[in-house]
Each structure stands twice: as structure tokens, then as C-alpha cells.
């Protein structure tokens, strides 16, 4: 969603009222929705900012092993970003949803950032891109190597003209000796950035290698270190993305953020209540589940403007059952369901993922995802979705 209002108007303390079908045997490409066909009025919700973390589309013709390098269908990948922008959402690029660290390596992510940033500039879309340390793939890194890796990726994002998202680092989690190492490294990076960044706290349910981030497994103590980083450089922090799947913890944290620093919810279980807000404030959003939910998200944000939280939640509350299913343990494989739904919706011609990750969820899991998405009206062409679901069942030897 394009930003509405100045940064100061988005402070966490503001009031939440801010305010087997024969007809479908033609080539799938003929049925892919076009941005001009699906464009809706821009999603608005007072001062809220909403990003969808976007998936990548693999090249199914590439002969590459599961360990990579990733072969990406750039045309289809960028077309999906235009779909998100057409609905008024911002794109969070090269994040976990794009299989960073699970099929997409740093050279592939760097190319994705360059291409997506250029496309955003061409169409007037908003994009923020992940900067991490995933070029460090060898032996345990030193603190200096972790810092240099972050600086390399930050420089690329800034040169591309995108906003930076400082991603959590597996290398830092492995090498840090305690909270002071996090304070030192993040402080040094924030001193250098030229524009405010988004800080991302990704929980171990999304990436087990991030257990104990911020120097401790005690989440209360980790929260204090996180807040110290932000409080020392509030002018360099646009916001924080919290991906802990703990609504109460997120609410408590956002009330303690410095004025003007946003709380971008990354909670794919409790997003309706967190975005709608309460008497103490609300969360903005940066969510992987908004990749498949984009049309409903846009509708809900407009309802929030026109009708308030009740209208907003009437649209988004029914989506939570699908979200919880997609993100069920092992949570890191939610990406398989996201790409599966994009295929059923006609946004891509195949259900192939980099790293072979299309095999990460079972047929019963995917069938339930299909049924719940269909019940929400998420498929522009329900007949095509039914036909493709039937094809997948046949491949699994189940039949229609």
C-alpha cells in the first residue's frame, strides 16, 4: 500500500480508528490475470502502510539441482509484483517468502532486488528489500565478516533505490557471544544507512537457526536488547517487523516504540486484530500471507477507511483459518502453499519451486489450502483452479 501521511502520523500510539473441467484445458498462460484487468482502487487505511512479502516464480525448464543455483522466471516473477502493486500494496522483496536461505542464494537475491526495484520505479510501486548476510555460506564467520556482509547488501539495496529491511542473520546468531555483540553491530549499521530502515525480528519457528537472537532465548530479555537498538537510533528506523506469532508480545512492544517508529506486524496468525488496533494503537503490516490474500487485503483496507475496524475485520477475519493452515508447523514451509495458491489463481503456469520445495507439503495439506482459498473467493477463475487441483491429484495417483 502506498504510504499515506507523514511518518510521524504512523506512531504506534495513534488511535486505531485511523480511521475436470473441459472448458479449462487451454494453456494456463492464456488465463493469467493481467494487472490492468485486476486493478482495484488503491488500498488505503488512514496512516497504515501495508507490504506483501512476495514469492518468486521458478523456471520449470531449467536443469538445476535442488541445491541451486536458483533458476528464476523473471517475467512471471515481476508480473506477480505488478499484481500486488495493482492492488495498492507495497512489495517486500527478497525476504523469507522469496525463499532466501531456502533455495534463493545471495547472487539470485541481488538480481531480484535490482530487477524489482527497477520495476517499482517504472510503475510507481513501493518496494522494500531484504539485506542480510546470506553470502556467508562457509565456516563460522567472524563479527567483522558479518558486518562486511551486511554492509555489502545494504549498499546494493540503497544503490537500487529501494528501502532496506535489515534481516535477521544466521551468521550473527552463530557468532554473537551475547546482547552486546548485537548492540554493537546493529548500531554501527544504523550509523551508516542513508535512509530509515525496517528492522526484522524473525522467530525460530520460521528459521530454527535464529534461536536465541538478540543474545538470549529469554524473549523478555531479547525484547529489551531490541528496544535498545531502536532507541539509540530512532531517526534511522522507519519501523520494526515482528515475526514471533505472539500478538500480546507485539502489542506490548509497539507501545514502547519511540514516536514515529512503526510496528509492522509479521504475525500471520493474528494480523486482523493487530492491524485493526486497539485504544493504544495499531500495527502496520509486512506479511507473507498477504501474497495470496492481496485482493482481499486491498478490499479490507478500503473498508477500514470507510467503515472502521468492524468492516475491516468482517473481511479479513475469515482468512485466518487459511493463514493458520499455510503456516502450520513446520512453519518455514509455508512458502509451498503460497506458490501453490498462485498457480491455482493463474498467476503462474506451473507449480515448481526453486530447490524443489513444491514437495515440502503433502497433498492433503494442499487440498485443504485449495478448499479454504476457494471458500474465500480467492481464485479469479474458479474453474481453472478446480482443473489444476484435479491435475495435481492425478499426478499423486489419487484421481479427481
N, C-alpha and C positions, 0 to 999 in steps of 0.2 A: 504494500500500500504506500502510495506516495505520502511523504510526510506532510502533516497539516499542523501549522502552528510552530512557534519557536521552541527550541529545546527546553527553555525554562518552563513552558506551559505543560511539559510532559513529566514534571517532577512526580515522584511516587506519591507525594502527599496530596495530590489534587483529587477532587471529588470524583467518584466513579460515574456520575451522571454525564461527564464529558462525552457531557452528553454528546440346432439340426435343421437350420432354417434355410431353405433353398434360396431365399432372397438375399442371403449373405455369403454367397460363395464367390463374389468378386474380390479382386485383390484388396487387401486391407488398406493399402495406401490410398485407394480411391475414397475411403471413408474417414480418413483422418480429419478431425475438425480443423478448420482454418481460423487463425486469430480473428480475421475480420468477421467471421460468422459467429464467433462465440463471445465477442467483446460485449461486456456489460458496462453499466455506469461505474465509474471508479468507486472502489470500496472506501468508505470514509467512516470515521468514528471519532469525531472530535479530535483530540490531540494524539490518539493512539497511532502507533506505527506497527505494521504487520509484515513480516517476512515469511515466505515459504522456503524451507531448505529443499533444494531441487535435486532430483536423481539424474544420473547420466544414462544415455542410451548406448548400449554396446553395439559394435559392428559384428553382426552374426556371420559374416563371410570371412572374417579374419581367422587365420590358422595360428592361434597363440595358445600356450599352455595356461592352466589356471593361475600359475604364479606370476603371469604377466610377461611383458608389459601390457597395460590395458589398451585395447583397441576400441576406440570410441567412434560412433556415428555422429559426427559433428553437426550435420544438418538437422538430424532429428533431435539432438540434444538442445541446440539453440532454438528450434521450433517450440520445444516444450517451455523454455524460458519465456518466449513471446506469449504463449498461452497464459502463464502466470501474470505477466505484465498486463495483458489484455483485461484481466480481472482486477487490476488495480493493486496487486500485491507486489511487494519487493521480493527480490530473489536473494537468498543466502546461498552463496556459491562455494563449491569446493569444500563442503562440510562433510560430516559423517554420512548424511543421506546420499552424497555423491560417492560413497564407498572409499573415502580417504582412509588409508590403512587397511582396507579390506578389498583390494583389487585395483584401486587407483593410486599409483605412486606419485612422487613429487613432480617428475617431469610431466606426467599427464595432468596433474592438478595445475601446474604452472600454465600449460597450454589452455586448459579450461578457463582459468582466470582471465587470461589475455583475451580469449575469444568472447567470453560472456561480458566482460567489461566493455569491449568494443560494441557489442550488440546492444547493450544497455544504453550506451551513448547515442547510438543510431536511432533507437526507438523512443528514447526518453524514459526508460525504466530505471528503477533504483536497484542497485546491486551492492552487496557487502560480501567480502571474500575471506575465506579462512586462511590464516597464516600460522603455521606450526613449525614442527621440526622433523617431519617425516622423511627428509632426505638422509637422516641419520639412521642407517639400517644395519650397521656393522656391530662391532663390540660396544660395550658400555661407553657412553660419551662422557667427556669432562664438562664441567659447568661452562667453560669458555666455548666449547664446541656447541653446546645447547644455545648459548647466547648468539653465536655467529649464525647458527641455522635459523633462529627466529629473525634475526636482522636481514638475512638474505630474502626470506619470504615476505617480510614486511615491505622491503624495498620494492619487490616485484608488484605487490598489490597496490602500493601507492603510485608506482610508475604507470600502472594500468588505469589509474584514475578511479579506483574503487575504494570504498570504505573498508577498513581492515577489521577482521574479527580475530582476536588473539585466542587461538585454540589451545586446549589443554595438551600438554606434551608428555608422551610416553617416556621420552628420553629424560625429561626433567624429573618425572616421578621415580625413575630408576636411579638417578644420580643424586637427588637432593637429600641432604642429611637432616633437614628439619625446616620449620617455617622460615627461618632467616634466609635460607637459600632462595625461597620463593619471593620474599620481600625484596631481596637484592636484585634478582633477575628481572622481575616484572617492573620494579622501579626504574631500572636502567632502560628498559624498552620504552616505557611510557615517557621518559625524559626525551626520547629521540623522535617519537611519532610527530608528524606534522598536522594531523587531524585527529579528532577524538575517535577512539576505537571502541569496539564491543569486547568485553572480557567474557570468555566462555568457561563455565564450570561444568564439565561433563562427568556424570557419576559413573561408578564402576559397573552399573547394570548395562550401560551402553558400551563400555570398554573396560574389561577387568584389569587391564594394565594400569589403569588410573586409580586403583585403590590407594587410599592414603594421600590423595592430592592435597596440597597446601601444608604438607608436612605431618599429617596425623590422620588416623582413622576416626577420631572423635569429631563428629560433624559440627558440634558446637565450637570446638577449638578451631577447626578449619574455617568456619564462618568468620571468626574474629580475624584471622590472618587475611582472608579475602577482603574484608571490610577495611583493614589497614592499608592494603594495596590501593583500594579505591580512594580512601580518604586522603591519602598522601598526594594524589594526582587527579582531583575531581574534574579539572578542566580538560584532561586528556581522555576521559572516559565518557563516551556517549551513553553507554549502558552496559548491563551485565546480562548474560544469558544463563539461566539456571536450569540445568537438566538433571534434577535429582528425583523427580516423580514424587515430591513431597510438598503438597500445597501449603500446609501450615508453616513449614520452614521457609518457603518462598515468601509468604505474606509477611512473616516476621522480618526477613532480611530486607524486603523492599521498603519497609517503614523506616529502616535505619540508613538508607542510602542518602548521600548528600543531595541537596536540592539540584534539580536539573539532570540527575543521572537516572536513566530509565532502568526498569526491570523488564527484560524480555523473557517471558516465560518460555521454557523449553520443556514444560510438563505436558506430555502427550496423553495424560490421563485426566487432568483437572483444568484444562485450558478454558472451558466456558466460564467457570466461576472466577478464574484468575483474571481474565481479560475484562469481564463484566465489572469486577471490582466490588469494593465494599465502602463503608464510610471512611476508611483510612486511605483509600487509593485503589489503583488498578495496575495490571501488568500490560505492557506491550507484548508482542509475540514474535518468536522466531522458532518455527516448528516444522519438523519433518512431516508430520501428519497433514499439514496444510498443502503438501504436494498433491495428494489425491483429492483433498477436500476443497480445493481452490474455489470452485463456483459457489459452493455453499458458504464458504468463509466470506466471500465478497457480499453475498446476499445478507448474511448476518451482520456484517459491519454497517451496511446501509440501514438495516433495521435498528441497530444500536443508536444511530443518529436520529432516526425518525420516531422510534417507539421506546427507546431506553433499554435497560438490561433485560426486561421481560421478553421483549420481541427478539432480542439477540439470542437469548438462551433457548427460546422456543425453536430456533433453527439449529443451533449447534449442540444442544444437549443430546438430541437423538444420535449424533455422530460418535459419541463417546464409546458406545459398545463396539463399533468398528475399530476405533483407535486402540482401545484396550486389547482387542484381538490381534491387531497388527503388531503391537508392541509387547505381546506376552513373552515370557522367558523362553529361550534366551533372547533378550530384548534386542541385541545387536543385529539380529537377522530380520528386523522389521523392514529393511530395505527390499527384501524379496517381495513382500506383499505390496509395497509401494509401486515397484516396477510392474508387477502382475496387474495391478489395477490400471496403470497407464496403458498397458497393452489392451486390456478389455475395453477401455474407454476410447480406443482408436488413436491414441497419441503416438504410438509406435507400431511397427509392423510385426513384431516378434516378441517373445518372452525369453530373451537371452540376456545374461548379465556378465559384466567383466568378472573374472575369477570363477566363473561357473556358479555364481551364487544363486541362480534360479533353482538350484537343488536344495537350498537351505531350509525350505519349509515343505511340509507334507501336502499331499493332495487334499486330505480332509481340511487342513488349515486353509488352503487356498479356496476351497469350495465355500467354506463359511465366510471368508472375506468377500467372495463374489456375491453371496446371498445378502449380506448386510449392506454392501455398497449398492446393490440393485434396489434394496428396500429404501435407500436414501435418495434414489433417483440420480445417482452419480454418473450414469452412462448416457452420453448423448444419443447413442444408437443402441437401445436395449437388445435388439435382435442380433446385432454384431457381437455384443458381449456374450449373449447366450450361445451363439455359434462357436466362439472361440473357447468358451468354457467346455463345450462339448468336444472340441478337438483335443483339449488337454486331457480330458477324461479318457479319450480313446488312446492317446499316447501312453497313458498309465495302465491300459488294459482293462479299464472299468466299463467303457461304453457310455452311452448317453443316458 
